[in-house]
Amino acid sequence: MAVGSGLGLPLLTAADVKHPCGPAVDPEKGQHAADVATGEEALALAEAASKDEQRTMTIPEATFAMANFVLNFGMFSVPMAFARTGWAAIGIIVLVGGLCLVNGLLLGRVFERLQAAGIPRPTYSDASLVAAGPCFAALITCTCYLEVATYGWGNLVVLSRSLAQLAPGVDPACFVAGSSLLALMLSGIPDRAYAYVSLVSALSIIMACSTVIASGWVLPAWARAGQVFQGVGALPLAFSLVIFGPAAHPCLSVVFHGTGSRSDFDAAVRNGWILWTVTAIGFGAGTYYIFGDAVQVLALQNIGHDLDGRPLPGAECLGTFATAWMVLKSQGALVPNSRPFVHVLARVTGVKLGQGNGGAACVLLSLPVITILGVGAVLLEDHIGALEAASGSLLMTTNAVVFPIVVYVLICKPASA
């Protein structure tokens, strides 16, 4: 009986499947590693499997990784969606969170099907190639990796600007260089251990958001915004502002490869986007109620200012406190942002990465990736706002809404199940 999934990929027969006393199969090439597995080979395979298991993320660790992906600097644009549409923005957040969650689960099924068909580390490019051919794959690959690069550039720009507030007079390019060097060193940490860095990174964004809310207590008066709906004209802008943060679908392959099963992946995906939805509603609604139409595009800029934008005496420490948390958040997000590119380079160069990434090979492959992200951040610093707006309306919508549904229908064929 043949083992496969009808995806047009090479099928493996029952004779090819690895048994304890039978022939072993190379998962990369589908070729016999040996006609008869010797005791030494069996021991080596057992040791390799044990190492892979030790590097596999648990559900909480995978949830930390998901939280680091979705709780990013895009969260600080959510209050602006409230300022543009009123309290109806809560509906937009619930819609976006639901779409991201459902489509993330669909991608898990797609990756599982591709793995069963013989692709050991399936990516967005693999899914698009199998689903609709090379032209579609080229289009999706461009949108996918441009989105990931946008997150990387944005993180570095936010980090350099935050550090510039703490240390004025220093060239922001120096901060970018230092952050890139630190990210390169951290890239050698396996995903399972890095999950705890991701936890600190995710908590940092929550602390920064809490500081924005707390800054309202020093205001002479609150706006007490009460607009329920301000018209349909602002809905597209509000949608793009909201979806920019949580649309981390191109990075889901990293979480999928780091978990031990699809059920663990599904649990992490659910936890991550539920956490994002709750945080976005709480932060966006609270900030809008306090500041009203005075909300800034980046809500961090409201800290230490009244409703007319005038500085508040004695509130400078709040801005410094929030800025320090943003530095931690942005730094912690750089390694996960680089992983999808590292996987591509590993495949192109023939380097085999172990389960959960990390190690010297990962550091070497991360060098050109992080260098390009750093150079791009310096060049795009004055244009990052326009890049984010375009990404939210086009790239994130394509990668988070359109693509997962298309590839799920074409690859998993739910109608014929």
NORSULHU-V29014 format. One record per residue. N is the residue number from 1. SS is DSSP state (hx for helix, st for strand, lp for the rest). OMEGA is omega in radians with two decimals (none if undefined). Layout:
# NORSULHU-V29014
n->N ss->SS omega->OMEGA
n->N ss->SS omega->OMEGA
This chain:
# NORSULHU-V29014
n->1 ss->lp omega->-3.12
n->2 ss->st omega->3.09
n->3 ss->st omega->-3.13
n->4 ss->lp omega->-3.08
n->5 ss->lp omega->3.10
n->6 ss->lp omega->-3.09
n->7 ss->lp omega->-3.11
n->8 ss->lp omega->3.14
n->9 ss->lp omega->-3.13
n->10 ss->lp omega->3.13
n->11 ss->lp omega->3.08
n->12 ss->st omega->3.09
n->13 ss->st omega->-3.14
n->14 ss->hx omega->-3.14
n->15 ss->hx omega->-3.10
n->16 ss->hx omega->-3.04
n->17 ss->lp omega->-3.06
n->18 ss->lp omega->3.04
n->19 ss->lp omega->-3.10
n->20 ss->lp omega->-3.10
n->21 ss->lp omega->-3.09
n->22 ss->lp omega->-3.10
n->23 ss->lp omega->3.09
n->24 ss->st omega->-3.11
n->25 ss->st omega->3.05
n->26 ss->lp omega->-3.08
n->27 ss->lp omega->-3.14
n->28 ss->lp omega->-2.99
n->29 ss->lp omega->-3.13
n->30 ss->lp omega->-3.11
n->31 ss->lp omega->3.08
n->32 ss->st omega->3.06
n->33 ss->st omega->3.09
n->34 ss->st omega->3.13
n->35 ss->lp omega->3.14
n->36 ss->lp omega->-3.13
n->37 ss->lp omega->3.11
n->38 ss->lp omega->3.12
n->39 ss->hx omega->3.14
n->40 ss->hx omega->-3.14
n->41 ss->hx omega->3.12
n->42 ss->hx omega->3.12
n->43 ss->hx omega->3.13
n->44 ss->hx omega->3.12
n->45 ss->hx omega->3.13
n->46 ss->hx omega->3.12
n->47 ss->hx omega->3.12
n->48 ss->hx omega->3.12
n->49 ss->hx omega->3.13
n->50 ss->hx omega->3.11
n->51 ss->hx omega->3.12
n->52 ss->hx omega->-3.13
n->53 ss->hx omega->3.13
n->54 ss->hx omega->-3.11
n->55 ss->lp omega->3.14
n->56 ss->lp omega->-3.12
n->57 ss->st omega->2.98
n->58 ss->lp omega->3.13
n->59 ss->hx omega->3.09
n->60 ss->hx omega->-3.13
n->61 ss->hx omega->3.09
n->62 ss->hx omega->3.07
n->63 ss->hx omega->3.08
n->64 ss->hx omega->3.13
n->65 ss->hx omega->3.11
n->66 ss->hx omega->-3.14
n->67 ss->hx omega->3.12
n->68 ss->hx omega->3.12
n->69 ss->hx omega->-2.97
n->70 ss->hx omega->3.09
n->71 ss->lp omega->-3.08
n->72 ss->lp omega->-3.06
n->73 ss->hx omega->3.05
n->74 ss->hx omega->3.13
n->75 ss->hx omega->-3.06
n->76 ss->hx omega->3.04
n->77 ss->hx omega->-3.12
n->78 ss->hx omega->3.12
n->79 ss->hx omega->3.10
n->80 ss->hx omega->3.06
n->81 ss->hx omega->3.06
n->82 ss->hx omega->-3.13
n->83 ss->hx omega->-3.12
n->84 ss->hx omega->-3.04
n->85 ss->hx omega->-3.07
n->86 ss->hx omega->-3.09
n->87 ss->hx omega->3.06
n->88 ss->hx omega->3.11
n->89 ss->hx omega->3.08
n->90 ss->hx omega->3.09
n->91 ss->hx omega->3.11
n->92 ss->hx omega->3.14
n->93 ss->hx omega->3.13
n->94 ss->hx omega->3.11
n->95 ss->hx omega->-3.13
n->96 ss->hx omega->3.13
n->97 ss->hx omega->3.12
n->98 ss->hx omega->3.11
n->99 ss->hx omega->-3.13
n->100 ss->hx omega->-3.12
n->101 ss->hx omega->-3.11
n->102 ss->hx omega->-3.12
n->103 ss->hx omega->3.03
n->104 ss->hx omega->3.08
n->105 ss->hx omega->3.09
n->106 ss->hx omega->3.12
n->107 ss->hx omega->3.07
n->108 ss->hx omega->3.10
n->109 ss->hx omega->3.10
n->110 ss->hx omega->3.14
n->111 ss->hx omega->3.13
n->112 ss->hx omega->3.13
n->113 ss->hx omega->3.13
n->114 ss->hx omega->3.08
n->115 ss->hx omega->3.13
n->116 ss->hx omega->-3.14
n->117 ss->lp omega->3.06
n->118 ss->lp omega->3.07
n->119 ss->lp omega->-2.96
n->120 ss->lp omega->-3.11
n->121 ss->lp omega->-3.05
n->122 ss->lp omega->-3.14
n->123 ss->lp omega->3.05
n->124 ss->hx omega->-3.12
n->125 ss->hx omega->3.11
n->126 ss->hx omega->-3.11
n->127 ss->hx omega->-3.13
n->128 ss->hx omega->3.13
n->129 ss->hx omega->3.14
n->130 ss->hx omega->-3.06
n->131 ss->hx omega->-2.97
n->132 ss->hx omega->3.04
n->133 ss->lp omega->-2.99
n->134 ss->hx omega->-3.12
n->135 ss->hx omega->3.10
n->136 ss->hx omega->3.14
n->137 ss->hx omega->3.13
n->138 ss->hx omega->3.14
n->139 ss->hx omega->-3.09
n->140 ss->hx omega->3.11
n->141 ss->hx omega->3.12
n->142 ss->hx omega->-3.12
n->143 ss->hx omega->-3.12
n->144 ss->hx omega->-3.03
n->145 ss->hx omega->3.02
n->146 ss->hx omega->3.07
n->147 ss->hx omega->3.14
n->148 ss->hx omega->3.11
n->149 ss->hx omega->3.12
n->150 ss->hx omega->3.07
n->151 ss->hx omega->-3.14
n->152 ss->hx omega->3.10
n->153 ss->hx omega->-3.13
n->154 ss->hx omega->3.12
n->155 ss->hx omega->-3.13
n->156 ss->hx omega->3.12
n->157 ss->hx omega->3.11
n->158 ss->hx omega->-3.14
n->159 ss->hx omega->-3.11
n->160 ss->hx omega->3.12
n->161 ss->hx omega->3.12
n->162 ss->hx omega->3.12
n->163 ss->hx omega->3.11
n->164 ss->hx omega->3.08
n->165 ss->hx omega->3.13
n->166 ss->hx omega->-3.12
n->167 ss->lp omega->-3.12
n->168 ss->lp omega->3.14
n->169 ss->lp omega->3.11
n->170 ss->lp omega->3.13
n->171 ss->lp omega->3.13
n->172 ss->hx omega->3.12
n->173 ss->hx omega->3.10
n->174 ss->hx omega->3.10
n->175 ss->hx omega->3.12
n->176 ss->hx omega->-3.13
n->177 ss->hx omega->3.14
n->178 ss->hx omega->3.12
n->179 ss->hx omega->3.13
n->180 ss->hx omega->3.12
n->181 ss->hx omega->3.11
n->182 ss->hx omega->3.11
n->183 ss->hx omega->3.12
n->184 ss->hx omega->3.12
n->185 ss->hx omega->-3.14
n->186 ss->hx omega->-3.10
n->187 ss->lp omega->3.10
n->188 ss->lp omega->3.14
n->189 ss->lp omega->3.10
n->190 ss->lp omega->-3.07
n->191 ss->hx omega->-3.10
n->192 ss->hx omega->3.10
n->193 ss->hx omega->-3.12
n->194 ss->hx omega->3.12
n->195 ss->hx omega->-3.13
n->196 ss->hx omega->2.95
n->197 ss->hx omega->3.10
n->198 ss->hx omega->3.10
n->199 ss->hx omega->3.10
n->200 ss->hx omega->3.14
n->201 ss->hx omega->3.13
n->202 ss->hx omega->3.10
n->203 ss->hx omega->-3.14
n->204 ss->hx omega->3.14
n->205 ss->hx omega->3.11
n->206 ss->hx omega->3.10
n->207 ss->hx omega->3.12
n->208 ss->hx omega->3.10
n->209 ss->hx omega->3.13
n->210 ss->hx omega->3.13
n->211 ss->hx omega->3.08
n->212 ss->hx omega->3.12
n->213 ss->hx omega->-3.11
n->214 ss->hx omega->-3.14
n->215 ss->hx omega->3.11
n->216 ss->hx omega->-3.11
n->217 ss->hx omega->3.13
n->218 ss->hx omega->3.11
n->219 ss->lp omega->3.05
n->220 ss->lp omega->3.13
n->221 ss->lp omega->3.09
n->222 ss->lp omega->3.11
n->223 ss->lp omega->-3.08
n->224 ss->lp omega->-3.07
n->225 ss->lp omega->-3.09
n->226 ss->lp omega->3.13
n->227 ss->lp omega->-3.13
n->228 ss->lp omega->-3.11
n->229 ss->lp omega->-3.06
n->230 ss->lp omega->3.06
n->231 ss->lp omega->-3.07
n->232 ss->hx omega->-3.06
n->233 ss->hx omega->-3.09
n->234 ss->hx omega->-3.08
n->235 ss->hx omega->3.13
n->236 ss->hx omega->3.12
n->237 ss->hx omega->3.14
n->238 ss->hx omega->3.13
n->239 ss->hx omega->-3.13
n->240 ss->hx omega->3.09
n->241 ss->hx omega->-3.09
n->242 ss->hx omega->-3.01
n->243 ss->hx omega->-3.11
n->244 ss->hx omega->-3.07
n->245 ss->hx omega->-2.97
n->246 ss->hx omega->-3.05
n->247 ss->lp omega->-3.07
n->248 ss->lp omega->-3.03
n->249 ss->hx omega->3.10
n->250 ss->hx omega->3.13
n->251 ss->hx omega->-3.07
n->252 ss->hx omega->3.12
n->253 ss->hx omega->3.10
n->254 ss->hx omega->3.12
n->255 ss->hx omega->-3.12
n->256 ss->hx omega->-3.12
n->257 ss->hx omega->-3.10
n->258 ss->hx omega->-3.13
n->259 ss->st omega->-3.07
n->260 ss->lp omega->-3.10
n->261 ss->lp omega->3.11
n->262 ss->hx omega->3.11
n->263 ss->hx omega->3.06
n->264 ss->hx omega->3.10
n->265 ss->hx omega->-3.13
n->266 ss->hx omega->-3.14
n->267 ss->hx omega->3.13
n->268 ss->hx omega->3.12
n->269 ss->hx omega->3.12
n->270 ss->hx omega->-3.12
n->271 ss->hx omega->-3.09
n->272 ss->hx omega->-3.07
n->273 ss->hx omega->3.00
n->274 ss->hx omega->3.09
n->275 ss->hx omega->3.12
n->276 ss->hx omega->-3.09
n->277 ss->hx omega->3.14
n->278 ss->hx omega->-3.14
n->279 ss->hx omega->-3.11
n->280 ss->hx omega->3.13
n->281 ss->hx omega->-3.12
n->282 ss->hx omega->-3.11
n->283 ss->hx omega->-3.11
n->284 ss->hx omega->-3.11
n->285 ss->hx omega->-3.13
n->286 ss->hx omega->-3.14
n->287 ss->hx omega->3.13
n->288 ss->hx omega->-3.13
n->289 ss->hx omega->-3.10
n->290 ss->hx omega->-3.00
n->291 ss->hx omega->3.12
n->292 ss->hx omega->-3.13
n->293 ss->hx omega->3.10
n->294 ss->hx omega->3.11
n->295 ss->lp omega->3.11
n->296 ss->lp omega->3.11
n->297 ss->lp omega->3.00
n->298 ss->lp omega->-2.97
n->299 ss->hx omega->3.08
n->300 ss->hx omega->-3.11
n->301 ss->hx omega->3.07
n->302 ss->hx omega->-3.10
n->303 ss->lp omega->3.09
n->304 ss->lp omega->3.13
n->305 ss->st omega->3.09
n->306 ss->lp omega->-3.06
n->307 ss->lp omega->3.08
n->308 ss->lp omega->3.10
n->309 ss->lp omega->-3.14
n->310 ss->lp omega->3.12
n->311 ss->st omega->3.11
n->312 ss->lp omega->3.14
n->313 ss->lp omega->3.08
n->314 ss->lp omega->-3.11
n->315 ss->lp omega->-3.09
n->316 ss->hx omega->-3.09
n->317 ss->hx omega->3.12
n->318 ss->hx omega->3.11
n->319 ss->hx omega->3.11
n->320 ss->hx omega->3.14
n->321 ss->hx omega->-3.14
n->322 ss->hx omega->-3.13
n->323 ss->hx omega->3.13
n->324 ss->hx omega->3.10
n->325 ss->hx omega->3.13
n->326 ss->hx omega->3.08
n->327 ss->hx omega->3.11
n->328 ss->hx omega->-3.13
n->329 ss->hx omega->-3.07
n->330 ss->hx omega->3.13
n->331 ss->hx omega->-3.11
n->332 ss->hx omega->-3.10
n->333 ss->hx omega->-3.01
n->334 ss->hx omega->-3.13
n->335 ss->hx omega->3.08
n->336 ss->hx omega->3.09
n->337 ss->hx omega->-3.08
n->338 ss->hx omega->-3.02
n->339 ss->hx omega->-3.14
n->340 ss->hx omega->3.11
n->341 ss->hx omega->3.11
n->342 ss->hx omega->3.12
n->343 ss->hx omega->3.11
n->344 ss->hx omega->3.14
n->345 ss->hx omega->3.13
n->346 ss->hx omega->-3.14
n->347 ss->hx omega->-3.12
n->348 ss->hx omega->-3.08
n->349 ss->hx omega->-3.14
n->350 ss->lp omega->3.11
n->351 ss->lp omega->-3.14
n->352 ss->lp omega->3.09
n->353 ss->lp omega->3.13
n->354 ss->lp omega->3.08
n->355 ss->lp omega->3.11
n->356 ss->lp omega->3.08
n->357 ss->lp omega->-3.13
n->358 ss->lp omega->3.12
n->359 ss->lp omega->-3.08
n->360 ss->hx omega->-3.13
n->361 ss->hx omega->-3.14
n->362 ss->hx omega->3.11
n->363 ss->hx omega->-3.12
n->364 ss->hx omega->3.13
n->365 ss->hx omega->3.13
n->366 ss->hx omega->-3.07
n->367 ss->hx omega->3.13
n->368 ss->hx omega->-3.12
n->369 ss->hx omega->-3.10
n->370 ss->hx omega->3.07
n->371 ss->hx omega->3.13
n->372 ss->hx omega->3.10
n->373 ss->hx omega->3.13
n->374 ss->hx omega->3.12
n->375 ss->hx omega->3.12
n->376 ss->hx omega->3.14
n->377 ss->hx omega->3.12
n->378 ss->hx omega->-3.10
n->379 ss->hx omega->-3.03
n->380 ss->lp omega->-3.04
n->381 ss->hx omega->-3.11
n->382 ss->hx omega->-3.09
n->383 ss->hx omega->-3.04
n->384 ss->hx omega->3.13
n->385 ss->hx omega->3.12
n->386 ss->hx omega->3.13
n->387 ss->hx omega->3.12
n->388 ss->hx omega->3.13
n->389 ss->hx omega->3.12
n->390 ss->hx omega->3.14
n->391 ss->hx omega->-3.12
n->392 ss->hx omega->-3.09
n->393 ss->hx omega->-3.06
n->394 ss->hx omega->-3.01
n->395 ss->hx omega->-3.08
n->396 ss->hx omega->3.12
n->397 ss->hx omega->3.12
n->398 ss->hx omega->-3.04
n->399 ss->hx omega->-3.06
n->400 ss->hx omega->-3.04
n->401 ss->hx omega->-3.00
n->402 ss->hx omega->-2.99
n->403 ss->hx omega->-3.09
n->404 ss->hx omega->-3.13
n->405 ss->hx omega->-3.11
n->406 ss->hx omega->-3.08
n->407 ss->hx omega->3.10
n->408 ss->hx omega->-3.14
n->409 ss->hx omega->-3.07
n->410 ss->hx omega->-3.08
n->411 ss->hx omega->-3.08
n->412 ss->hx omega->3.09
n->413 ss->lp omega->-3.08
n->414 ss->hx omega->-3.11
n->415 ss->hx omega->-3.09
n->416 ss->hx omega->-3.10
n->417 ss->lp omega->none
